[in-house]
Amino acid sequence: MTEYKWLINQMDCVPIDGNLTDFVVNVYWTRAANKIVNKKEYFALINGIQSFSKNDIINFIPYENLTYEIVCAWLNASINVQNLDTNLDAQIQNEVNPPIITLPLPWVKDEILADTIQEKEVILEPKTI
């Protein structure tokens, strides 16, 4: 089962806007997911910024009274969380079963590569003018 959570990284505020003080205009967020598959834990992240305006206010909450839960509720109400979670699931699935992998060159063996690197070592000496 995949676990999802919000991380609130930062909030920008307008110090004074009419009768509002420290009004939050930007929430910098990370949506995180983790899932255990075959006893290995996989992680995925998406970062974003959600902006708010005075028009979004139903009940103004002073900055000092904001909680993690309140800000997460704002994000849940203003962002398509299902799309984010679908994207996170795809990221984790691509880690579990990578669609593309990089293999070593078949004609290069570890011993040969090590010998080649040693043979091609160049020592640079300062040039006297």
N, CA, C and O of each residue as an XYZ file, in Angstrom:
516
protein
N       0.846     -1.182      0.000
C       0.000      0.000      0.000
C       0.895      1.249      0.000
O       1.872      1.324      0.745
N       0.555      2.193     -0.820
C       1.329      3.428     -0.919
C       0.839      4.437      0.117
O      -0.363      4.623      0.301
N       1.786      5.080      0.786
C       1.462      6.141      1.736
C       1.815      7.477      1.094
O       2.892      7.637      0.520
N       0.902      8.425      1.198
C       1.101      9.763      0.624
C       1.052     10.787      1.754
O       0.323     10.613      2.731
N       1.839     11.862      1.609
C       1.731     12.941      2.585
C       2.230     14.243      1.981
O       3.009     14.262      1.029
N       1.749     15.331      2.572
C       2.193     16.670      2.205
C       3.376     17.054      3.078
O       3.422     16.728      4.264
N       4.324     17.745      2.481
C       5.380     18.417      3.227
C       5.247     19.893      2.888
O       5.245     20.264      1.715
N       5.137     20.721      3.892
C       5.024     22.159      3.676
C       6.426     22.731      3.880
O       6.967     22.685      4.985
N       7.009     23.269      2.809
C       8.396     23.711      2.838
C       8.544     25.177      3.226
O       9.523     25.563      3.866
N       7.575     25.984      2.838
C       7.683     27.433      3.069
C       6.351     28.070      2.726
O       5.585     27.534      1.925
N       6.077     29.220      3.338
C       4.895     29.999      2.989
C       5.292     31.463      2.869
O       5.959     32.012      3.746
N       4.873     32.089      1.770
C       5.089     33.525      1.578
C       3.825     34.260      2.004
O       2.707     33.806      1.761
N       4.030     35.409      2.648
C       2.894     36.187      3.140
C       2.997     37.643      2.702
O       4.086     38.173      2.480
N       1.843     38.265      2.586
C       1.771     39.712      2.419
C       1.621     40.261      3.836
O       0.681     39.893      4.542
N       2.544     41.145      4.266
C       2.488     41.617      5.657
C       1.174     42.320      6.007
O       0.580     42.056      7.052
N       0.728     43.218      5.120
C      -0.539     43.924      5.375
C      -1.276     44.044      4.049
O      -0.725     44.526      3.059
N      -2.524     43.602      4.043
C      -3.368     43.704      2.852
C      -4.760     44.112      3.328
O      -5.578     43.269      3.695
N      -5.008     45.402      3.313
C      -6.286     45.905      3.850
C      -6.334     45.643      5.337
O      -5.480     46.114      6.089
N      -7.346     44.880      5.765
C      -7.472     44.562      7.187
C      -6.839     43.218      7.542
O      -6.983     42.744      8.669
N      -6.138     42.601      6.588
C      -5.491     41.304      6.828
C      -4.002     41.503      7.075
O      -3.352     42.309      6.409
N      -3.475     40.763      8.034
C      -2.029     40.789      8.272
C      -1.462     39.385      8.083
O      -2.093     38.386      8.425
N      -0.247     39.340      7.525
C       0.446     38.074      7.273
C      -0.442     37.076      6.524
O      -0.598     35.919      6.915
N      -1.007     37.579      5.439
C      -1.899     36.784      4.594
C      -1.054     35.878      3.686
O      -0.207     36.374      2.944
N      -1.272     34.575      3.736
C      -0.497     33.606      2.958
C      -0.895     33.693      1.484
O      -2.064     33.537      1.130
N       0.109     33.947      0.629
C      -0.142     34.029     -0.806
C       0.486     32.870     -1.583
O       0.036     32.549     -2.682
N       1.521     32.241     -1.022
C       2.163     31.086     -1.676
C       2.490     30.022     -0.650
O       3.039     30.305      0.414
N       2.143     28.800     -0.988
C       2.554     27.649     -0.181
C       3.449     26.795     -1.066
O       3.020     26.308     -2.112
N       4.698     26.616     -0.638
C       5.657     25.763     -1.339
C       5.528     24.371     -0.726
O       5.766     24.180      0.466
N       5.152     23.417     -1.547
C       4.822     22.098     -1.036
C       5.594     20.991     -1.764
O       6.113     21.177     -2.864
N       5.642     19.847     -1.105
C       6.121     18.599     -1.698
C       5.063     17.555     -1.401
O       4.601     17.426     -0.267
N       4.686     16.816     -2.423
C       3.800     15.663     -2.214
C       4.717     14.443     -2.259
O       5.410     14.217     -3.250
N       4.716     13.666     -1.192
C       5.624     12.529     -1.068
C       4.832     11.231     -1.017
O       3.717     11.173     -0.499
N       5.443     10.196     -1.571
C       4.840      8.862     -1.519
C       5.932      7.859     -1.195
O       7.079      8.012     -1.614
N       5.567      6.843     -0.452
C       6.484      5.723     -0.241
C       5.696      4.425     -0.247
O       4.534      4.362      0.154
N       6.380      3.393     -0.720
C       5.740      2.090     -0.851
C       6.793      1.014     -0.662
O       7.916      1.144     -1.150
N       6.436     -0.041      0.042
C       7.342     -1.172      0.220
C       6.928     -2.263     -0.761
O       5.782     -2.714     -0.782
N       7.907     -2.672     -1.577
C       7.698     -3.747     -2.548
C       8.814     -4.762     -2.348
O       9.995     -4.426     -2.434
N       8.429     -6.005     -2.082
C       9.418     -7.076     -1.861
C      10.452     -6.668     -0.812
O      11.651     -6.862     -1.011
N       9.993     -6.111      0.289
C      10.809     -5.710      1.439
C      11.767     -4.561      1.144
O      12.673     -4.304      1.937
N      11.588     -3.864      0.024
C      12.402     -2.694     -0.297
C      11.486     -1.481     -0.373
O      10.405     -1.537     -0.959
N      11.942     -0.369      0.238
C      11.114      0.836      0.262
C      11.484      1.756     -0.900
O      12.659      2.006     -1.168
N      10.453      2.253     -1.582
C      10.614      3.157     -2.719
C       9.961      4.492     -2.380
O       8.950      4.550     -1.680
N      10.569      5.575     -2.900
C      10.075      6.923     -2.632
C       9.869      7.676     -3.937
O      10.535      7.409     -4.938
N       8.941      8.617     -3.909
C       8.728      9.522     -5.043
C       8.281     10.864     -4.485
O       7.614     10.940     -3.452
N       8.666     11.928     -5.197
C       8.345     13.288     -4.754
C       7.894     14.142     -5.928
O       8.351     13.964     -7.057
N       6.993     15.069     -5.645
C       6.609     16.115     -6.590
C       6.597     17.417     -5.793
O       6.025     17.479     -4.705
N       7.229     18.452     -6.335
C       7.260     19.762     -5.682
C       6.391     20.738     -6.444
O       6.213     20.614     -7.655
N       5.849     21.714     -5.726
C       5.044     22.729     -6.385
C       4.815     23.931     -5.491
O       5.230     23.967     -4.332
N       4.147     24.903     -6.060
C       3.761     26.115     -5.338
C       2.278     26.330     -5.603
O       1.837     26.293     -6.752
N       1.518     26.552     -4.558
C       0.112     26.893     -4.705
C      -0.081     28.327     -4.245
O       0.282     28.685     -3.125
N      -0.648     29.138     -5.109
C      -0.883     30.547     -4.787
C      -2.320     30.764     -4.340
O      -3.240     30.068     -4.771
N      -2.486     31.742     -3.467
C      -3.804     32.092     -2.946
C      -3.987     33.605     -3.036
O      -3.018     34.363     -3.040
N      -5.229     34.022     -3.106
C      -5.539     35.458     -3.132
C      -6.632     35.730     -2.103
O      -7.188     34.810     -1.503
N      -6.925     37.005     -1.915
C      -7.989     37.372     -0.974
C      -9.328     36.772     -1.393
O     -10.188     36.517     -0.550
N      -9.502     36.547     -2.691
C     -10.755     35.962     -3.186
C     -10.947     34.521     -2.720
O     -12.066     34.008     -2.733
N      -9.858     33.864     -2.308
C      -9.938     32.470     -1.849
C     -10.389     32.353     -0.391
O     -10.684     31.256      0.084
N     -10.439     33.473      0.307
C     -10.718     33.443      1.749
C     -12.202     33.221      2.012
O     -13.059     33.927      1.480
N     -12.481     32.239      2.832
C     -13.834     32.043      3.355
C     -13.824     32.499      4.811
O     -14.632     33.330      5.224
N     -12.903     31.944      5.569
C     -12.690     32.343      6.968
C     -11.204     32.588      7.157
O     -10.414     31.644      7.151
N     -10.815     33.839      7.325
C      -9.400     34.164      7.512
C      -8.908     33.607      8.837
O      -9.544     33.780      9.877
N      -7.765     32.935      8.782
C      -7.138     32.404      9.990
C      -5.805     33.127     10.156
O      -4.971     33.083      9.252
N      -5.587     33.781     11.274
C      -4.311     34.469     11.487
C      -3.135     33.496     11.331
O      -3.220     32.322     11.692
N      -2.049     34.022     10.788
C      -0.870     33.192     10.497
C      -0.439     32.369     11.706
O      -0.149     31.179     11.584
N      -0.397     33.003     12.865
C       0.082     32.291     14.061
C      -0.855     31.166     14.494
O      -0.470     30.329     15.311
N      -2.082     31.129     13.961
C      -3.033     30.066     14.303
C      -3.089     28.958     13.251
O      -3.811     27.976     13.423
N      -2.334     29.111     12.169
C      -2.329     28.075     11.132
C      -1.648     26.817     11.655
O      -0.696     26.881     12.433
N      -2.155     25.677     11.210
C      -1.554     24.390     11.559
C      -1.248     23.639     10.267
O      -1.724     23.990      9.188
N      -0.460     22.621     10.412
C      -0.153     21.743      9.281
C      -1.452     21.231      8.645
O      -1.589     21.225      7.421
N      -2.393     20.808      9.476
C      -3.660     20.253      8.986
C      -4.458     21.275      8.194
O      -5.053     20.937      7.171
N      -4.479     22.517      8.654
C      -5.226     23.566      7.947
C      -4.620     23.813      6.571
O      -5.337     23.876      5.573
N      -3.293     23.953      6.521
C      -2.635     24.222      5.239
C      -2.796     23.032      4.292
O      -2.999     23.226      3.093
N      -2.707     21.804      4.812
C      -2.939     20.625      3.965
C      -4.364     20.610      3.421
O      -4.588     20.207      2.280
N      -5.321     21.043      4.224
C      -6.712     21.118      3.756
C      -6.824     22.127      2.617
O      -7.559     21.888      1.659
N      -6.107     23.254      2.703
C      -6.099     24.217      1.590
C      -5.588     23.556      0.319
O      -6.179     23.703     -0.750
N      -4.479     22.822      0.446
C      -3.896     22.159     -0.732
C      -4.856     21.115     -1.299
O      -5.043     21.034     -2.513
N      -5.461     20.319     -0.425
C      -6.403     19.293     -0.881
C      -7.584     19.907     -1.627
O      -8.117     19.307     -2.560
N      -7.990     21.111     -1.209
C      -9.138     21.772     -1.836
C      -8.771     22.479     -3.143
O      -9.643     22.738     -3.972
N      -7.488     22.790     -3.330
C      -7.116     23.611     -4.485
C      -6.267     22.892     -5.537
O      -6.006     23.455     -6.600
N      -5.836     21.670     -5.261
C      -4.973     20.915     -6.178
C      -5.637     19.580     -6.479
O      -6.303     19.001     -5.620
N      -5.453     19.094     -7.702
C      -5.967     17.771     -8.065
C      -5.020     16.711     -7.487
O      -4.088     16.257     -8.150
N      -5.285     16.338     -6.245
C      -4.418     15.420     -5.509
C      -4.404     14.033     -6.169
O      -3.380     13.350     -6.160
N      -5.525     13.625     -6.733
C      -5.581     12.311     -7.384
C      -4.575     12.238     -8.540
O      -3.916     11.215     -8.724
N      -4.457     13.316     -9.315
C      -3.476     13.334    -10.404
C      -2.046     13.278     -9.868
O      -1.200     12.577    -10.423
N      -1.778     14.012     -8.796
C      -0.448     13.963     -8.186
C      -0.117     12.547     -7.731
O       0.971     12.039     -8.001
N      -1.059     11.916     -7.043
C      -0.814     10.577     -6.518
C      -0.648      9.552     -7.636
O       0.137      8.613     -7.507
N      -1.379      9.728     -8.723
C      -1.210      8.844     -9.886
C       0.194      8.991    -10.458
O       0.824      8.000    -10.826
N       0.685     10.229    -10.533
C       2.042     10.491    -11.007
C       3.067      9.857    -10.068
O       4.030      9.241    -10.523
N       2.861     10.007     -8.769
C       3.781      9.412     -7.787
C       3.795      7.892     -7.902
O       4.853      7.269     -7.815
N       2.614      7.291     -8.099
C       2.537      5.839     -8.284
C       3.347      5.399     -9.501
O       4.044      4.385     -9.459
N       3.250      6.171    -10.587
C       4.001      5.847    -11.803
C       5.504      5.962    -11.561
O       6.276      5.134    -12.046
N       5.923      6.984    -10.812
C       7.348      7.125    -10.487
C       7.853      5.908     -9.716
O       8.917      5.368    -10.017
N       7.083      5.487     -8.728
C       7.486      4.321     -7.931
C       7.494      3.069     -8.795
O       8.413      2.256     -8.697
N       6.484      2.906     -9.638
C       6.426      1.735    -10.521
C       7.645      1.694    -11.441
O       8.184      0.622    -11.713
N       8.081      2.867    -11.921
C       9.267      2.926    -12.783
C      10.553      2.601    -12.028
O      11.528      2.149    -12.628
N      10.558      2.830    -10.711
C      11.706      2.417     -9.909
C      11.694      0.907     -9.691
O      12.733      0.251     -9.752
N      10.509      0.369     -9.438
C      10.382     -1.072     -9.196
C      10.686     -1.845    -10.477
O      11.427     -2.827    -10.446
N      10.125     -1.411    -11.590
C      10.318     -2.056    -12.895
C      10.750     -0.999    -13.903
O       9.917     -0.482    -14.647
N      12.038     -0.672    -13.939
C      12.493      0.401    -14.825
C      12.159      0.116    -16.286
O      12.438     -0.978    -16.775
N      11.560      1.090    -16.999
C      11.227      0.888    -18.403
C      12.464      0.935    -19.303
O      12.452      0.406    -20.415
N      13.526      1.570    -18.812
C      14.786      1.661    -19.552
C      15.910      1.436    -18.552
O      15.892      1.977    -17.447
N      16.886      0.634    -18.951
C      18.037      0.400    -18.089
C      19.318      0.639    -18.885
O      19.306      0.585    -20.115
N      20.398      0.898    -18.201
C      21.696      1.068    -18.832
C      22.557     -0.124    -18.453
O      22.804     -0.385    -17.276
N      23.000     -0.828    -19.452
C      23.858     -1.993    -19.233
C      25.299     -1.625    -19.578
O      25.538     -0.704    -20.359
N      26.266     -2.350    -18.989
C      27.652     -2.095    -19.373
C      27.865     -2.524    -20.824
O      27.164     -3.399    -21.333
N      28.822     -1.911    -21.469
C      29.137     -2.298    -22.845
C      29.574     -3.754    -22.857
O      30.435     -4.137    -22.064
N      29.005     -4.580    -23.736
C      29.278     -6.015    -23.680
C      30.723     -6.378    -24.022
O      31.192     -7.446    -23.629
N      31.428     -5.526    -24.734
C      32.803     -5.846    -25.120
C      33.830     -5.343    -24.112
O      35.028     -5.569    -24.280
N      33.362     -4.655    -23.054
C      34.287     -4.159    -22.044
C      34.128     -5.008    -20.788
O      33.054     -5.072    -20.190
N      35.195     -5.640    -20.415
C      35.197     -6.440    -19.188
C      35.844     -5.610    -18.089
O      36.663     -4.736    -18.373
N      35.485     -5.876    -16.834
C      36.004     -5.093    -15.718
C      37.528     -5.053    -15.686
O      38.116     -3.990    -15.486
N      38.187     -6.231    -15.886
C      39.647     -6.265    -15.814
C      40.273     -5.451    -16.939
O      41.250     -4.731    -16.735
N      39.686     -5.578    -18.139
C      40.214     -4.858    -19.296
C      40.062     -3.357    -19.072
O      40.983     -2.592    -19.360
N      38.916     -2.932    -18.564
C      38.666     -1.522    -18.321
C      39.672     -0.973    -17.316
O      40.209      0.116    -17.516
N      39.933     -1.708    -16.244
C      40.886     -1.257    -15.232
C      42.281     -1.129    -15.831
O      42.976     -0.148    -15.567
N      42.707     -2.120    -16.645
C      44.023     -2.067    -17.291
C      44.111     -0.885    -18.242
O      45.131     -0.197    -18.283
N      43.067     -0.646    -18.998
C      43.056      0.451    -19.971
C      43.191      1.790    -19.264
O      43.925      2.670    -19.715
N      42.488      1.935    -18.168
C      42.554      3.190    -17.422
C      43.969      3.407    -16.894
O      44.496      4.517    -16.969
N      44.586      2.357    -16.362
C      45.937      2.491    -15.831
C      46.933      2.832    -16.938
O      47.821      3.661    -16.741
N      46.788      2.195    -18.103
C      47.699      2.456    -19.215
C      47.569      3.886    -19.720
O      48.551      4.462    -20.188
N      46.383      4.469    -19.634
C      46.159      5.793    -20.201
C      46.385      6.913    -19.196
O      46.151      8.079    -19.512
N      46.834      6.581    -17.991
C      47.114      7.625    -17.021
C      48.230      8.504    -17.547
O      49.262      8.016    -18.007
N      48.015      9.777    -17.475
C      48.999     10.733    -17.961
C      49.420     11.609    -16.795
O      48.590     12.124    -16.046
N      50.711     11.762    -16.662
C      51.214     12.635    -15.622
C      51.593     13.956    -16.281
O      52.444     13.997    -17.170
N      50.961     15.020    -15.843
C      51.254     16.337    -16.397
C      52.331     16.993    -15.569
O      52.225     17.064    -14.345
N      53.368     17.472    -16.229
C      54.440     18.161    -15.550
C      54.404     19.621    -15.949
O      54.090     19.937    -17.097
N      54.718     20.515    -15.031
C      54.700     21.935    -15.387
C      55.760     22.253    -16.437
O      56.854     21.690    -16.423
N      55.428     23.139    -17.321
C      56.309     23.522    -18.402
C      57.101     24.754    -17.961
O      56.528     25.709    -17.436
N      58.391     24.729    -18.171
C      59.242     25.866    -17.812
C      59.386     26.755    -19.029
O      59.674     26.285    -20.130
N      59.186     28.031    -18.822
C      59.309     28.984    -19.940
C      60.632     29.717    -19.866
O      60.920     30.558    -20.718
